[in-house]
Amino acid sequence: MADERTIAIIGGGRMGEAIVAGLISAGAADAASIVVAEPDPARHAVFEAHGVRCVRDGHDAVQDAEIVILAVKPQVIDAVLAHLAEDVPAGARVVSIAAGVRCARLEALLEDGVAVIRVMPNTPALVGAGMSVVSGGTHASPEQVEEIRALFEALGSAIVLDERYQDAATAISGSGPAYVALFIDALARAGVRQGLSRDVAQQLATQTLRGTVELLERTGKHPEELVDAVSSPGGTTIAAIEALEKKGFRASVAEAVEAAVRRARELGS
């Protein structure tokens, strides 16, 4: 059931859209309680279709908000928050989804004592299948952190971690949908190369990934156990895995995550 908290979302990009659509779809927030600040009027129609009010300037969004979600790029968050800081209510919970930006950096731009909570969601939130990692800043109470975790739980799953793990979480779940989509595309393209139609190859790849995730969740098995279960001696699967390992598949994934962590730290510095 939706509650009456007023939520201001600063930034009407893809993640702002995913949060709005997810909260409304899950019944975690009523459209009338959300206001989105987005300077590009072309984006307003996206939110107005959900029944959400849009404004051009964040000043008009944050003044009466109980929760302020900063859904802007890390490169501009300092300027955005400096512009809005005086209008953020003292009791508001300020939630940042900017990759790499630490709570302390935002606290320094706000009035003393304002609760800052850092969240890394991901785009599957748009369909209620998101993964969010929540960390509280210096002034955020455990109850406030739990409030925001529960809010983002409506978009899929949400867990609380110490902020020192946020960059790693960003590299895995925040950026992860792109890695998964890339793998599905690669698998489907390989199927096309073997004579399958693109539609059939993509259906096979997508459903196989979906089913594997569900199998792991239901059985609680470690992924290596599933690899061993599928890999018959001298069979097709072990031949394929040997080819992947020869090309450094797992090492490449580890390097990709390390690169994302480095970039998150750069964005936060």
Backbone as CSV, one residue per row, in Angstrom:
resi,resn,N_x,N_y,N_z,CA_x,CA_y,CA_z,C_x,C_y,C_z
1,MET,0.842,-1.194,0.000,0.000,0.000,0.000,0.877,1.243,0.000
2,ALA,0.597,2.194,-0.861,1.390,3.404,-0.961,1.221,4.260,0.288
3,ASP,2.338,4.934,0.692,2.230,5.830,1.831,2.180,7.272,1.342
4,GLU,2.176,8.197,2.297,1.975,9.598,1.963,3.258,10.418,1.983
5,ARG,4.418,9.776,2.128,5.664,10.537,2.136,5.858,11.263,0.814
6,THR,6.308,12.508,0.887,6.578,13.275,-0.316,7.997,12.979,-0.775
7,ILE,8.114,12.553,-2.013,9.412,12.168,-2.570,9.765,13.099,-3.727
8,ALA,10.923,13.746,-3.626,11.425,14.582,-4.709,12.570,13.849,-5.392
9,ILE,12.474,13.699,-6.693,13.539,13.058,-7.456,14.199,14.120,-8.324
10,ILE,15.469,14.333,-8.087,16.219,15.344,-8.822,16.955,14.646,-9.960
11,GLY,16.461,14.822,-11.166,17.047,14.166,-12.332,16.065,13.206,-12.969
12,GLY,15.715,13.490,-14.223,14.722,12.669,-14.917,15.314,11.777,-15.988
13,GLY,16.497,11.234,-15.726,17.126,10.316,-16.667,16.586,8.904,-16.533
14,ARG,17.353,7.931,-17.034,16.874,6.542,-17.039,16.668,5.990,-15.632
15,MET,17.601,6.281,-14.708,17.427,5.742,-13.361,16.300,6.448,-12.626
16,GLY,16.160,7.753,-12.849,15.018,8.452,-12.253,13.713,7.851,-12.732
17,GLU,13.665,7.549,-14.024,12.472,6.914,-14.596,12.239,5.531,-14.005
18,ALA,13.322,4.751,-13.862,13.195,3.407,-13.305,12.675,3.452,-11.875
19,ILE,13.156,4.402,-11.083,12.717,4.520,-9.695,11.240,4.897,-9.626
20,VAL,10.848,5.884,-10.415,9.448,6.311,-10.414,8.531,5.167,-10.844
21,ALA,8.848,4.546,-11.973,8.002,3.467,-12.490,7.944,2.304,-11.513
22,GLY,9.094,1.978,-10.912,9.138,0.855,-9.982,8.347,1.108,-8.718
23,LEU,8.484,2.302,-8.134,7.757,2.620,-6.904,6.255,2.620,-7.118
24,ILE,5.833,3.204,-8.230,4.392,3.274,-8.502,3.839,1.889,-8.811
25,SER,4.562,1.134,-9.628,4.114,-0.211,-10.002,3.998,-1.118,-8.787
26,ALA,4.930,-0.983,-7.848,4.922,-1.828,-6.654,3.939,-1.337,-5.600
27,GLY,3.376,-0.144,-5.812,2.468,0.411,-4.826,3.175,0.980,-3.613
28,ALA,4.492,1.227,-3.737,5.269,1.756,-2.619,5.133,3.254,-2.479
29,ALA,4.684,3.915,-3.528,4.475,5.364,-3.481,3.351,5.713,-4.441
30,ASP,2.585,6.706,-4.060,1.519,7.184,-4.928,2.077,8.237,-5.866
31,ALA,1.619,8.232,-7.116,2.119,9.193,-8.097,1.972,10.630,-7.611
32,ALA,0.907,10.903,-6.887,0.653,12.264,-6.410,1.655,12.714,-5.361
33,SER,2.385,11.763,-4.754,3.352,12.121,-3.708,4.758,12.311,-4.261
34,ILE,4.928,12.133,-5.571,6.249,12.235,-6.196,6.310,13.468,-7.089
35,VAL,7.421,14.174,-7.005,7.677,15.269,-7.932,9.081,15.081,-8.492
36,VAL,9.220,15.266,-9.805,10.502,15.086,-10.478,10.990,16.437,-10.991
37,ALA,12.241,16.759,-10.690,12.864,17.973,-11.216,13.766,17.584,-12.378
38,GLU,13.435,18.089,-13.559,14.187,17.758,-14.777,14.183,18.982,-15.695
39,PRO,15.361,19.521,-16.022,15.402,20.730,-16.841,14.999,20.537,-18.294
40,ASP,15.080,19.297,-18.787,14.735,19.028,-20.187,13.230,18.781,-20.301
41,PRO,12.484,19.711,-20.881,11.017,19.533,-20.955,10.605,18.323,-21.787
42,ALA,11.474,17.863,-22.675,11.152,16.694,-23.490,11.006,15.437,-22.641
43,ARG,11.635,15.420,-21.463,11.560,14.247,-20.588,10.310,14.261,-19.709
44,HIS,9.646,15.402,-19.626,8.503,15.514,-18.721,7.370,14.559,-19.088
45,ALA,7.164,14.338,-20.359,6.065,13.474,-20.789,6.204,12.058,-20.249
46,VAL,7.448,11.587,-20.105,7.697,10.240,-19.584,7.104,10.094,-18.182
47,PHE,7.310,11.104,-17.351,6.848,11.048,-15.966,5.374,11.424,-15.840
48,GLU,4.953,12.356,-16.645,3.546,12.755,-16.602,2.639,11.605,-17.015
49,ALA,3.167,10.695,-17.835,2.391,9.505,-18.211,2.099,8.620,-17.008
50,HIS,2.938,8.736,-15.978,2.721,7.992,-14.729,1.874,8.794,-13.748
51,GLY,1.490,10.006,-14.127,0.728,10.855,-13.228,1.583,11.635,-12.256
52,VAL,2.887,11.736,-12.552,3.829,12.410,-11.668,4.047,13.845,-12.131
53,ARG,4.073,14.764,-11.178,4.305,16.169,-11.501,5.780,16.407,-11.796
54,CYS,6.061,17.221,-12.807,7.431,17.569,-13.168,7.631,19.074,-13.061
55,VAL,8.822,19.468,-12.635,9.199,20.878,-12.576,10.562,21.035,-13.233
56,ARG,10.886,22.246,-13.637,12.168,22.504,-14.288,13.299,22.686,-13.278
57,ASP,12.990,23.256,-12.115,14.015,23.615,-11.130,13.830,22.811,-9.854
58,GLY,14.928,22.266,-9.348,14.864,21.469,-8.136,14.364,22.201,-6.917
59,HIS,14.526,23.538,-6.902,14.013,24.327,-5.772,12.528,24.071,-5.554
60,ASP,11.813,23.905,-6.665,10.366,23.715,-6.576,9.985,22.300,-6.153
61,ALA,10.974,21.402,-6.125,10.693,20.004,-5.776,11.032,19.674,-4.330
62,VAL,12.124,20.247,-3.807,12.652,19.757,-2.531,12.054,20.422,-1.299
63,GLN,11.445,21.567,-1.428,11.081,22.374,-0.259,10.223,21.648,0.776
64,ASP,9.286,20.836,0.320,8.407,20.122,1.268,8.658,18.615,1.257
65,ALA,9.771,18.204,0.675,10.028,16.767,0.508,10.542,16.138,1.799
66,GLU,10.086,14.926,2.051,10.614,14.146,3.165,11.782,13.275,2.713
67,ILE,11.743,12.878,1.448,12.839,12.112,0.858,13.258,12.814,-0.429
68,VAL,14.540,13.110,-0.544,15.082,13.738,-1.754,16.055,12.750,-2.389
69,ILE,15.734,12.296,-3.585,16.590,11.337,-4.285,17.366,12.064,-5.367
70,LEU,18.689,12.061,-5.236,19.559,12.712,-6.201,19.922,11.699,-7.289
71,ALA,19.226,11.786,-8.418,19.426,10.848,-9.519,20.136,11.565,-10.668
72,VAL,21.300,12.130,-10.337,22.082,12.874,-11.327,23.470,12.251,-11.438
73,LYS,24.198,12.631,-12.460,25.532,12.075,-12.693,26.515,12.569,-11.633
74,PRO,27.497,11.729,-11.288,28.488,12.135,-10.277,29.192,13.436,-10.633
75,GLN,29.402,13.679,-11.920,30.147,14.859,-12.346,29.434,16.171,-12.026
76,VAL,28.123,16.119,-11.833,27.370,17.364,-11.595,26.727,17.416,-10.215
77,ILE,26.900,16.380,-9.416,26.133,16.303,-8.164,26.513,17.413,-7.190
78,ASP,27.782,17.811,-7.147,28.175,18.884,-6.237,27.444,20.177,-6.575
79,ALA,27.428,20.516,-7.871,26.769,21.749,-8.306,25.271,21.688,-8.045
80,VAL,24.670,20.535,-8.308,23.231,20.375,-8.094,22.885,20.529,-6.618
81,LEU,23.654,19.879,-5.765,23.343,19.933,-4.337,23.630,21.311,-3.749
82,ALA,24.687,21.951,-4.208,24.971,23.309,-3.743,23.826,24.249,-4.108
83,HIS,23.210,24.015,-5.254,22.093,24.823,-5.724,20.847,24.613,-4.865
84,LEU,20.698,23.394,-4.314,19.468,23.042,-3.602,19.599,23.038,-2.087
85,ALA,20.816,23.042,-1.581,21.065,22.750,-0.167,20.219,23.573,0.788
86,GLU,20.088,24.857,0.542,19.363,25.716,1.475,17.877,25.389,1.542
87,ASP,17.348,24.761,0.520,15.918,24.455,0.484,15.585,23.048,0.976
88,VAL,16.607,22.222,1.217,16.349,20.859,1.686,15.913,20.925,3.146
89,PRO,14.722,20.411,3.483,14.245,20.451,4.874,15.200,19.731,5.817
90,ALA,15.330,20.241,7.033,16.275,19.675,8.005,15.992,18.203,8.293
91,GLY,14.735,17.811,8.242,14.390,16.429,8.563,14.343,15.487,7.372
92,ALA,14.701,15.997,6.211,14.633,15.166,5.004,15.731,14.113,4.985
93,ARG,15.442,13.017,4.319,16.460,12.013,4.050,16.943,12.259,2.619
94,VAL,18.229,12.565,2.467,18.802,12.835,1.147,19.469,11.560,0.651
95,VAL,18.966,11.050,-0.448,19.423,9.773,-1.001,20.171,10.046,-2.301
96,SER,21.408,9.579,-2.363,22.199,9.753,-3.580,22.403,8.417,-4.268
97,ILE,22.185,8.386,-5.592,22.474,7.172,-6.362,23.655,7.410,-7.300
98,ALA,24.449,8.447,-7.016,25.600,8.782,-7.864,26.763,7.845,-7.569
99,ALA,27.225,7.150,-8.575,28.317,6.186,-8.405,29.577,6.882,-7.897
100,GLY,30.202,6.293,-6.876,31.479,6.765,-6.393,31.447,7.922,-5.424
101,VAL,30.315,8.583,-5.278,30.239,9.790,-4.443,29.916,9.392,-3.000
102,ARG,30.856,9.664,-2.103,30.706,9.254,-0.716,29.741,10.163,0.054
103,CYS,29.154,9.600,1.097,28.203,10.356,1.918,28.847,11.611,2.498
104,ALA,30.098,11.503,2.946,30.759,12.646,3.579,30.858,13.836,2.641
105,ARG,31.067,13.557,1.373,31.157,14.639,0.389,29.837,15.390,0.279
106,LEU,28.726,14.672,0.340,27.409,15.294,0.254,27.044,15.986,1.559
107,GLU,27.406,15.383,2.682,27.123,15.991,3.975,27.775,17.365,4.100
108,ALA,28.964,17.507,3.498,29.677,18.780,3.561,28.961,19.884,2.789
109,LEU,28.082,19.496,1.860,27.355,20.476,1.048,25.977,20.807,1.613
110,LEU,25.557,20.062,2.635,24.228,20.249,3.223,24.318,20.906,4.591
111,GLU,23.172,21.344,5.089,23.120,21.863,6.446,23.533,20.756,7.412
112,ASP,24.193,21.133,8.499,24.695,20.141,9.448,23.557,19.299,10.012
113,GLY,23.762,17.991,10.032,22.793,17.082,10.633,21.829,16.435,9.674
114,VAL,21.807,16.867,8.413,20.899,16.253,7.435,21.336,14.813,7.165
115,ALA,20.383,13.904,7.172,20.678,12.489,6.951,20.942,12.224,5.472
116,VAL,22.125,11.671,5.180,22.487,11.301,3.811,22.594,9.791,3.735
117,ILE,21.985,9.218,2.713,22.013,7.770,2.513,22.391,7.502,1.066
118,ARG,23.370,6.658,0.886,23.871,6.336,-0.453,23.261,5.015,-0.921
119,VAL,22.766,5.016,-2.146,22.134,3.815,-2.697,22.679,3.574,-4.109
120,MET,23.007,2.333,-4.403,23.337,1.961,-5.772,22.274,0.986,-6.268
121,PRO,21.296,1.487,-7.028,20.291,0.607,-7.634,20.772,0.172,-9.014
122,ASN,19.964,-0.558,-9.747,20.291,-0.837,-11.153,19.025,-0.804,-12.003
123,THR,19.211,-0.822,-13.298,18.088,-0.576,-14.206,16.990,-1.634,-14.182
124,PRO,17.234,-2.905,-13.804,16.102,-3.827,-13.695,15.040,-3.388,-12.688
125,ALA,15.325,-2.343,-11.913,14.296,-1.768,-11.041,13.067,-1.364,-11.839
126,LEU,13.261,-1.056,-13.110,12.154,-0.645,-13.977,11.078,-1.709,-14.072
127,VAL,11.460,-2.987,-13.914,10.499,-4.093,-14.007,10.378,-4.839,-12.684
128,GLY,10.750,-4.151,-11.595,10.605,-4.759,-10.274,11.595,-5.848,-9.968
129,ALA,12.715,-5.870,-10.694,13.726,-6.914,-10.498,15.094,-6.313,-10.210
130,GLY,15.097,-5.133,-9.591,16.352,-4.443,-9.336,17.122,-5.023,-8.166
131,MET,18.373,-4.580,-8.059,19.235,-4.897,-6.913,19.815,-3.586,-6.422
132,SER,19.544,-3.242,-5.165,20.017,-1.986,-4.599,20.860,-2.250,-3.361
133,VAL,21.937,-1.484,-3.229,22.807,-1.571,-2.058,22.735,-0.229,-1.337
134,VAL,22.452,-0.263,-0.036,22.148,0.935,0.751,23.185,1.114,1.855
135,SER,23.691,2.355,1.999,24.666,2.666,3.047,24.319,4.002,3.674
136,GLY,24.362,4.062,4.989,24.033,5.296,5.690,25.243,6.156,5.967
137,GLY,25.052,7.466,5.932,26.099,8.412,6.265,26.159,8.671,7.756
138,THR,26.942,9.672,8.132,27.209,9.969,9.538,25.940,10.276,10.333
139,HIS,25.025,11.034,9.743,23.848,11.510,10.464,22.601,10.660,10.233
140,ALA,22.715,9.610,9.446,21.559,8.754,9.155,21.412,7.697,10.247
141,SER,20.259,7.659,10.873,20.013,6.661,11.921,19.746,5.303,11.286
142,PRO,19.903,4.220,12.049,19.566,2.892,11.520,18.129,2.821,11.010
143,GLU,17.219,3.529,11.683,15.817,3.531,11.263,15.649,4.221,9.905
144,GLN,16.376,5.292,9.682,16.305,5.989,8.401,16.916,5.157,7.284
145,VAL,18.016,4.486,7.588,18.637,3.602,6.592,17.676,2.481,6.226
146,GLU,17.016,1.916,7.232,16.051,0.843,6.976,14.858,1.356,6.178
147,GLU,14.432,2.584,6.462,13.335,3.180,5.705,13.669,3.234,4.215
148,ILE,14.876,3.659,3.891,15.275,3.773,2.484,15.506,2.384,1.880
149,ARG,16.060,1.461,2.675,16.213,0.088,2.165,14.853,-0.495,1.795
150,ALA,13.867,-0.300,2.670,12.529,-0.820,2.401,11.920,-0.156,1.164
151,LEU,12.192,1.134,0.983,11.673,1.835,-0.188,12.227,1.218,-1.468
152,PHE,13.528,0.966,-1.491,14.153,0.398,-2.690,13.887,-1.104,-2.825
153,GLU,13.520,-1.740,-1.719,13.115,-3.150,-1.792,11.884,-3.307,-2.688
154,ALA,11.086,-2.254,-2.780,9.914,-2.288,-3.648,10.301,-2.390,-5.118
155,LEU,11.569,-2.098,-5.430,12.046,-2.162,-6.816,12.710,-3.503,-7.132
156,GLY,12.705,-4.421,-6.173,13.341,-5.725,-6.377,13.891,-6.224,-5.070
157,SER,15.217,-6.208,-4.933,15.883,-6.576,-3.681,16.764,-5.419,-3.239
158,ALA,16.955,-5.295,-1.927,17.807,-4.233,-1.398,18.470,-4.726,-0.127
159,ILE,19.762,-4.464,0.005,20.511,-4.862,1.193,21.287,-3.666,1.726
160,VAL,21.617,-3.708,3.010,22.424,-2.665,3.642,23.851,-3.168,3.781
161,LEU,24.811,-2.358,3.321,26.230,-2.667,3.459,26.962,-1.441,3.971
162,ASP,28.087,-1.666,4.619,28.963,-0.556,4.987,29.398,0.166,3.714
163,GLU,29.539,1.476,3.807,29.820,2.263,2.606,31.127,1.865,1.920
164,ARG,32.068,1.283,2.640,33.338,0.929,1.999,33.164,-0.137,0.914
165,TYR,32.027,-0.809,0.898,31.776,-1.827,-0.129,30.975,-1.295,-1.316
166,GLN,30.616,-0.028,-1.286,29.741,0.508,-2.326,30.375,0.470,-3.728
167,ASP,31.658,0.777,-3.838,32.275,0.783,-5.169,32.279,-0.616,-5.784
168,ALA,32.524,-1.629,-4.949,32.487,-3.008,-5.447,31.068,-3.388,-5.859
169,ALA,30.086,-2.961,-5.060,28.690,-3.244,-5.404,28.301,-2.544,-6.703
170,THR,28.788,-1.322,-6.883,28.530,-0.591,-8.118,29.064,-1.364,-9.313
171,ALA,30.258,-1.914,-9.168,30.898,-2.633,-10.272,30.193,-3.946,-10.599
172,ILE,29.520,-4.542,-9.612,28.868,-5.834,-9.841,27.398,-5.667,-10.198
173,SER,26.610,-5.084,-9.296,25.174,-4.992,-9.575,24.783,-3.722,-10.317
174,GLY,25.465,-2.615,-10.024,25.123,-1.376,-10.714,25.416,-1.437,-12.199
175,SER,26.626,-1.888,-12.531,27.029,-2.016,-13.936,26.682,-3.383,-14.516
176,GLY,26.376,-4.323,-13.641,26.171,-5.707,-14.047,25.164,-5.963,-15.154
177,PRO,24.017,-5.239,-15.191,23.075,-5.498,-16.278,23.693,-5.347,-17.672
178,ALA,24.667,-4.448,-17.796,25.339,-4.294,-19.097,26.186,-5.524,-19.423
179,TYR,26.865,-6.085,-18.402,27.670,-7.281,-18.651,26.773,-8.447,-19.079
180,VAL,25.652,-8.587,-18.365,24.732,-9.694,-18.649,24.138,-9.551,-20.048
181,ALA,23.717,-8.331,-20.400,23.156,-8.101,-21.735,24.193,-8.372,-22.812
182,LEU,25.440,-8.007,-22.535,26.527,-8.259,-23.490,26.738,-9.759,-23.681
183,PHE,26.667,-10.516,-22.574,26.832,-11.962,-22.663,25.683,-12.604,-23.441
184,ILE,24.458,-12.163,-23.170,23.304,-12.694,-23.902,23.449,-12.415,-25.393
185,ASP,23.862,-11.196,-25.723,24.038,-10.840,-27.131,25.121,-11.691,-27.779
186,ALA,26.231,-11.897,-27.060,27.322,-12.709,-27.601,26.871,-14.149,-27.828
187,LEU,26.102,-14.690,-26.867,25.620,-16.063,-26.981,24.645,-16.188,-28.154
188,ALA,23.745,-15.213,-28.280,22.781,-15.240,-29.378,23.474,-15.101,-30.731
189,ARG,24.454,-14.214,-30.816,25.185,-14.032,-32.076,25.937,-15.306,-32.469
190,ALA,26.458,-15.998,-31.453,27.135,-17.266,-31.735,26.143,-18.289,-32.280
191,GLY,24.918,-18.259,-31.757,23.884,-19.155,-32.273,23.526,-18.836,-33.710
192,VAL,23.446,-17.556,-34.037,23.175,-17.144,-35.424,24.289,-17.635,-36.338
193,ARG,25.520,-17.556,-35.849,26.658,-18.030,-36.645,26.549,-19.523,-36.941
194,GLN,25.835,-20.242,-36.040,25.665,-21.678,-36.245,24.389,-22.022,-37.001
195,GLY,23.694,-20.999,-37.522,22.551,-21.247,-38.391,21.185,-20.973,-37.793
196,LEU,21.119,-20.602,-36.505,19.830,-20.288,-35.899,19.373,-18.890,-36.320
197,SER,18.053,-18.680,-36.315,17.558,-17.320,-36.547,17.859,-16.476,-35.319
198,ARG,17.914,-15.150,-35.508,18.232,-14.275,-34.381,17.184,-14.398,-33.279
199,ASP,15.904,-14.462,-33.635,14.842,-14.563,-32.639,14.984,-15.823,-31.799
200,VAL,15.231,-16.942,-32.473,15.362,-18.218,-31.757,16.613,-18.201,-30.883
201,ALA,17.719,-17.719,-31.424,18.980,-17.698,-30.670,18.856,-16.827,-29.424
202,GLN,18.199,-15.684,-29.554,18.048,-14.804,-28.397,17.099,-15.402,-27.370
203,GLN,16.042,-16.065,-27.829,15.133,-16.722,-26.890,15.858,-17.813,-26.110
204,LEU,16.660,-18.598,-26.805,17.425,-19.662,-26.140,18.380,-19.074,-25.107
205,ALA,19.091,-18.024,-25.489,20.074,-17.420,-24.590,19.404,-16.774,-23.380
206,THR,18.341,-16.020,-23.619,17.682,-15.294,-22.534,17.018,-16.239,-21.543
207,GLN,16.284,-17.226,-22.038,15.592,-18.145,-21.137,16.588,-19.032,-20.391
208,THR,17.697,-19.372,-21.033,18.714,-20.179,-20.360,19.308,-19.413,-19.189
209,LEU,19.566,-18.128,-19.392,20.101,-17.307,-18.312,19.075,-17.184,-17.182
210,ARG,17.822,-16.905,-17.548,16.760,-16.760,-16.551,16.598,-18.055,-15.750
211,GLY,16.574,-19.174,-16.440,16.389,-20.451,-15.776,17.555,-20.827,-14.882
212,THR,18.760,-20.488,-15.305,19.945,-20.789,-14.497,19.932,-20.004,-13.198
213,VAL,19.570,-18.741,-13.271,19.476,-17.912,-12.063,18.435,-18.496,-11.111
214,GLU,17.278,-18.864,-11.648,16.224,-19.420,-10.795,16.659,-20.744,-10.176
215,LEU,17.363,-21.561,-10.943,17.847,-22.845,-10.431,18.823,-22.636,-9.276
216,LEU,19.731,-21.700,-9.431,20.692,-21.426,-8.364,19.983,-20.906,-7.114
217,GLU,18.990,-20.031,-7.307,18.285,-19.468,-6.161,17.467,-20.525,-5.431
218,ARG,16.794,-21.388,-6.187,15.918,-22.390,-5.558,16.694,-23.496,-4.867
219,THR,17.811,-23.877,-5.453,18.583,-24.996,-4.889,19.621,-24.539,-3.878
220,GLY,20.032,-23.258,-3.949,21.075,-22.769,-3.063,22.449,-23.306,-3.409
221,LYS,22.590,-23.891,-4.580,23.870,-24.452,-4.997,24.875,-23.351,-5.315
222,HIS,26.155,-23.650,-5.121,27.215,-22.765,-5.571,27.296,-22.880,-7.095
223,PRO,27.579,-21.790,-7.807,27.660,-21.871,-9.268,28.598,-22.968,-9.769
224,GLU,29.695,-23.201,-9.064,30.632,-24.253,-9.492,29.977,-25.632,-9.482
225,GLU,29.052,-25.850,-8.523,28.345,-27.133,-8.483,27.504,-27.328,-9.737
226,LEU,26.879,-26.250,-10.191,26.069,-26.347,-11.401,26.948,-26.581,-12.623
227,VAL,28.095,-25.906,-12.656,29.042,-26.134,-13.762,29.422,-27.614,-13.813
228,ASP,29.744,-28.182,-12.663,30.140,-29.599,-12.624,28.986,-30.509,-13.019
229,ALA,27.758,-30.149,-12.593,26.595,-30.990,-12.891,26.292,-31.032,-14.384
230,VAL,26.546,-29.911,-15.076,26.235,-29.833,-16.508,27.369,-30.413,-17.360
231,SER,28.573,-30.442,-16.800,29.755,-30.813,-17.581,30.023,-32.317,-17.538
232,SER,29.425,-33.050,-18.445,29.688,-34.488,-18.536,31.109,-34.712,-19.050
233,PRO,31.784,-35.758,-18.570,33.145,-36.048,-19.036,33.195,-36.216,-20.557
234,GLY,34.081,-35.484,-21.201,34.242,-35.593,-22.652,33.087,-35.035,-23.452
235,GLY,32.177,-34.262,-22.770,30.986,-33.778,-23.459,31.128,-32.380,-24.047
236,THR,29.989,-31.848,-24.511,29.985,-30.547,-25.194,30.265,-29.386,-24.238
237,THR,29.718,-29.494,-23.019,29.867,-28.376,-22.087,31.309,-28.179,-21.661
238,ILE,31.994,-29.278,-21.333,33.387,-29.142,-20.890,34.273,-28.635,-22.016
239,ALA,33.933,-29.007,-23.235,34.695,-28.498,-24.379,34.513,-26.984,-24.507
240,ALA,33.283,-26.541,-24.301,33.006,-25.106,-24.389,33.685,-24.342,-23.254
241,ILE,33.643,-24.890,-22.036,34.255,-24.219,-20.888,35.765,-24.127,-21.071
242,GLU,36.369,-25.184,-21.580,37.812,-25.136,-21.831,38.155,-24.033,-22.825
243,ALA,37.293,-23.854,-23.829,37.525,-22.778,-24.809,37.397,-21.410,-24.151
244,LEU,36.391,-21.251,-23.265,36.221,-19.985,-22.550,37.411,-19.693,-21.645
245,GLU,37.861,-20.712,-20.916,38.972,-20.503,-19.999,40.278,-20.227,-20.746
246,LYS,40.426,-20.835,-21.917,41.623,-20.593,-22.724,41.706,-19.128,-23.132
247,LYS,40.541,-18.504,-23.299,40.489,-17.082,-23.658,40.444,-16.172,-22.428
248,GLY,40.563,-16.787,-21.246,40.605,-15.983,-20.027,39.263,-15.414,-19.625
249,PHE,38.198,-16.207,-19.744,36.850,-15.711,-19.473,36.719,-15.148,-18.063
250,ARG,37.037,-15.945,-17.060,36.870,-15.476,-15.677,37.834,-14.342,-15.346
251,ALA,39.044,-14.424,-15.872,40.013,-13.349,-15.638,39.528,-12.041,-16.265
252,SER,38.890,-12.146,-17.428,38.361,-10.943,-18.092,37.244,-10.313,-17.276
253,VAL,36.387,-11.155,-16.687,35.305,-10.637,-15.840,35.896,-9.915,-14.631
254,ALA,36.907,-10.524,-14.010,37.542,-9.903,-12.849,38.173,-8.561,-13.221
255,GLU,38.806,-8.514,-14.374,39.416,-7.257,-14.832,38.356,-6.192,-15.101
256,ALA,37.219,-6.609,-15.642,36.125,-5.668,-15.906,35.621,-5.064,-14.601
257,VAL,35.433,-5.894,-13.576,34.964,-5.409,-12.283,35.989,-4.463,-11.668
258,GLU,37.267,-4.811,-11.758,38.321,-3.942,-11.226,38.330,-2.590,-11.937
259,ALA,38.110,-2.607,-13.249,38.068,-1.356,-14.012,36.897,-0.487,-13.569
260,ALA,35.753,-1.119,-13.314,34.571,-0.368,-12.868,34.794,0.217,-11.478
261,VAL,35.447,-0.548,-10.580,35.740,-0.056,-9.242,36.689,1.148,-9.313
262,ARG,37.710,1.052,-10.144,38.650,2.167,-10.301,37.924,3.420,-10.780
263,ARG,37.029,3.227,-11.757,36.312,4.386,-12.292,35.374,4.981,-11.244
264,ALA,34.734,4.143,-10.445,33.866,4.646,-9.387,34.666,5.503,-8.409
265,ARG,35.862,5.050,-8.077,36.711,5.814,-7.150,37.164,7.129,-7.780
266,GLU,37.430,7.101,-9.061,37.808,8.329,-9.758,36.655,9.334,-9.745
267,LEU,35.448,8.833,-9.967,34.278,9.716,-9.961,34.029,10.325,-8.595
268,GLY,34.405,9.589,-7.550,34.166,10.071,-6.206,35.269,10.961,-5.660
269,SER,36.390,11.050,-6.366,37.519,11.841,-5.860,37.405,13.304,-6.254
